[in-house]
Amino acid sequence: MKITILTLFPQMFSGPFSESIIKRAQEKGLAEINLLNIRDFGIGQHHVVDDKPYGGGIGMIMKVDVIDSALQKVKDTTLPKTQQKIVLLDPRGKQFQQSIARSFSTLNQLILLCAHYEGIDERVRNLVDETISIGDFVVTGGEIPAMLITDAVVRLLTGVLKDGATQHESFNIKGDQDNQVLLEYPQYTTPQQYHGQKVPDILLSGNHKEIDKWRQEKSLELTKLHRPDLLQ
Ligand SMILES: C[S@@+](CC[C@H](N)C(=O)[O-])C[C@H]1O[C@@H](n2cnc3c(N)ncnc32)[C@H](O)[C@@H]1O
């Protein structure tokens, strides 16, 4: 899978993308991550990418013509719509969640457009397929949201993690109802006793059928307690 990120700050990505699972996924050729500097499409000698808002106000707005040129460059015109998505990171967008990560992970190319400064010209929204928010708060730019989405998507690609590794995680564990997902059950490792807190006996029993049953019950219990909205 190819993930193309359009940003004014490509260097911000070097740390997160050169460690751990994302690094290995790229080395194994399972994910190709391309960073493109929007500044390269800026206007004139000074590569201008933004301007003052019409109507006045604080901050600078990223220009639609510049972003359009950048998108034209990275869009793969040979891919059908179902295989490629252009996503704008945007506080106004649909809230990112595991089901969206799963659907992105089936694409051939995901293009993530990071805005910065005060935001983007409204007309940019007509150039993208989807707008995604990472939550009800404002961060400085789309770069950290793009890193989060890339991470969540890449770890779902076949071969990146061990088989079945994502199946027993929060938001992937299935509940009783259709499309219901649960939080993960409690996990423990050594030592068996720590400051008077014991690992539950069932996990030491070696009875995997009973352990699976206990884990499913605990997942449901924790979801009821912490995320009852997931059960509705
Ligand atoms: C400082 S923010 C602009 C916020 C904008 N003026 C507003 O009030 O909605 C700059 C850019 O960061 C990104 N961004 C900020 N918060 C985000 C969020 N919660 N989810 C996704 N992207 C976000 C977007 O690309 C946004 O255009």
The ligand as a MOL file (V3000), in Angstrom:
LIG
                    3D

  0  0  0     0  0            999 V3000
M  V30 BEGIN CTAB
M  V30 COUNTS 27 29 0 0 0
M  V30 BEGIN ATOM
M  V30 1 C -4.5270 25.3920 13.5550 0
M  V30 2 S -5.4620 24.2340 12.6470 0 CHG=1
M  V30 3 C -6.7270 25.2360 11.9440 0
M  V30 4 C -7.9930 25.2020 12.7400 0
M  V30 5 C -9.1230 25.9810 12.0590 0
M  V30 6 N -8.8510 27.3700 12.0420 0
M  V30 7 C -10.4210 25.7080 12.8080 0
M  V30 8 O -10.8190 26.5120 13.6430 0
M  V30 9 O -11.0430 24.6510 12.5710 0 CHG=-1
M  V30 10 C -4.4510 23.9180 11.2710 0
M  V30 11 C -4.6700 22.5640 10.6400 0
M  V30 12 O -4.3330 21.5310 11.5560 0
M  V30 13 C -5.0870 20.3730 11.2550 0
M  V30 14 N -5.8680 19.9990 12.4480 0
M  V30 15 C -6.0190 20.6930 13.5820 0
M  V30 16 N -6.7880 20.0540 14.4640 0
M  V30 17 C -7.1500 18.8860 13.8860 0
M  V30 18 C -7.9510 17.7870 14.2890 0
M  V30 19 N -8.5630 17.7450 15.4740 0
M  V30 20 N -8.0840 16.7620 13.4350 0
M  V30 21 C -7.4930 16.7690 12.2250 0
M  V30 22 N -6.7190 17.7920 11.7820 0
M  V30 23 C -6.5550 18.8350 12.5990 0
M  V30 24 C -5.9810 20.7110 10.0860 0
M  V30 25 O -5.3250 20.2990 8.8950 0
M  V30 26 C -6.0720 22.2240 10.2070 0
M  V30 27 O -6.4590 22.8520 9.0140 0
M  V30 END ATOM
M  V30 BEGIN BOND
M  V30 1 1 1 2
M  V30 2 1 2 3
M  V30 3 1 2 10
M  V30 4 1 3 4
M  V30 5 1 4 5
M  V30 6 1 5 6
M  V30 7 1 5 7
M  V30 8 2 7 8
M  V30 9 1 7 9
M  V30 10 1 10 11
M  V30 11 1 11 12
M  V30 12 1 11 26
M  V30 13 1 12 13
M  V30 14 1 13 14
M  V30 15 1 13 24
M  V30 16 1 14 15
M  V30 17 1 14 23
M  V30 18 2 15 16
M  V30 19 1 16 17
M  V30 20 1 17 18
M  V30 21 2 17 23
M  V30 22 1 18 19
M  V30 23 2 18 20
M  V30 24 1 20 21
M  V30 25 2 21 22
M  V30 26 1 22 23
M  V30 27 1 24 25
M  V30 28 1 24 26
M  V30 29 1 26 27
M  V30 END BOND
M  V30 END CTAB
M  END
